[in-house]
């Protein structure tokens, strides 16, 4: 258990250092985009919005469990910050309609890309917190790049010590 805590604390510190000094959910509406990018660093994904604004996607995958959308208006002022790595946003994916690109724009790159014998295509896996439970969302994307289903599994938080 002590090793688990040490590894968790070290990983948290590294993630904090790598994401810069700013914390996404603490940003205030009206903040200039250049100031946010200076503090947060380069976004994982940049998505143009229909109203002429921009969405910066900051992903903490593969080790972290959050993905933040930071929306800016056409004048490059922050209008909204939202953490989207949750069951509600995964349930909003439309099987047979949404594409690999839609998933990428919503969540950024996955923590892991897998394949299984029983599904022809890729499975994009994202790590996230569901209330207080560590979970994984598995987005099944067929060879044509279309989402076919989303499944969830629990993630084990414990690191087993090797048997001696």
C-alpha positions, 0 to 999 in steps of 0.5 A, a space after each residue: 500500500 505504501 508503494 501505491 501511495 508513493 507512486 500516486 503522489 509522484 504521478 500527481 506531481 509530474 502531471 501538475 508540472 507538465 500541465 503548467 501552473 494554471 488549473 483549467 477549471 479555475 480560469 475566469 470567463 473573459 480571460 484572453 486566449 493568449 493568457 490561457 495558452 501561456 499558462 496552460 501550454 499548447 492544447 492537445 486539440 484545437 477545434 473551430 466553433 460554429 460561432 467563429 470561436 475556438 475550443 481548446 481541448 486539454 487532455 491529461 490522458 494517458 495518466 490523467 483522468 480529465 479532458 477540459 474544453 475551454 471555449 473562446 468567442 470570436 474575440 478570443 475571450 474565454 466563455 466556458 470551461 468544462 471537464 468532459 471525460 465522464 459517462 454523460 459525454 460518452 453516452 452522448 456518442 451516437 452509435 453508427 453516426 459519430 466518427 473517429 474524428 468526432 471522438 478525437 475532437 471531443 476527448 482528444 487522443 485515447 490513453 490506449 488503442 486496442 484490438 480484440 478478435 471479436 471486433 473488426 476495428 480499433 477500440 479507443 480506451 479513455 481513463 476517467 473518474 465516475 464519481 469516486 470510481 476509476 473507470 475506463 470507457 472503451 469506444 469501438 470504432 469500425 474500419 470505416 471510422 464510425 463509432 459502433 458502441 461504447 462500453 465501460 469497465 472498472 479500473 483497478 487502482 492497486 499495484 500488486 507486489 510480485 510474489 516471492 
